[in-house]
Amino acid sequence: MYHGVSGKKNFSINGRHLPSDEFEQHLIYFKKNFNILSLKEICHRNDLAGYSIALTFDDGYLNNIQHAIPLLLKYQIPATFFVSSASLVDPLYLHPSDYIDIIRTSTTEDLIINGTVFKNENRQLRHAEYGNAFDYLNSLNFSDFKKTIAWLRNLYPLEKVVTKIDPEVYTVVSATTVRGLGVEKLFTVGSHGHDHVNLEKLNKGEMVDQLKSSKELLEKHLQGPIDLIAFPYGYFNRDAVEASTQQGYAYLFTGGSISDEWKQRVFPRIGIFNMAGYAFNMLSISQGFQRFGF
């Protein structure tokens, strides 16, 4: 499970963007040591030869088209890209987690959200009860979440908080650029929800709307069926699984470990981040086969 691939080792707001030179090292290693399949092949095959893997990318960053896809084509490696469809209708859309990261890395001030003070400690917005500002947002119901995001947008306009941040680490695909993710037969596109919100905090109606809107928008712009979904932040519950199936998603994915209850319906993934370097990530992948029982 990747996110972004950066063309240069620029100032990053988080660890979700891997430098392209390191990403290429990953691909070379995979070609030598793994049987690389498409995501649907992984889901269907019970007789996987040796160590078989599939590559996925969450969030629909534009740099996937600019830097990841050329390298995937170079080594003829299939991949699946999970897109949050809000970016197709809102040109100002940012993933909520990225927006919080932009705010915390752009100011030394404390952040007050709905009367709750998050202390800015070394560019981290911390709170004794909630942990941090991002976790607080994820704890809100959908109505309060939307109101809070709108309030933050007004208080911290994007043009004022990104002056020292390269757009490459937060820009996501739009209605015109999303087609670039599915232009080659090697690549598939799936849903990452509509607003990239914690599905566990939604009522059934809100959940269905998120899942349905995302599927319809992606199918409209990509002119093909969308039957894969990666739950935003990896959060899901029984309602999310049932609603996804009812909306026509045949393949459901999360990130990290998964309980025995869901092993027959939801697929786990191994997260790759730009935090500890190439060797650590390769070790993490190798250990993942034992950790997840692959």
Summary of the structure (lengths in Angstrom):
residues: 294
radius of gyration: 18.7
end to end distance: 15.1
largest distance: 55.3
contacts: 931
relative contact order: 0.15
helix: 45%
strand: 18%
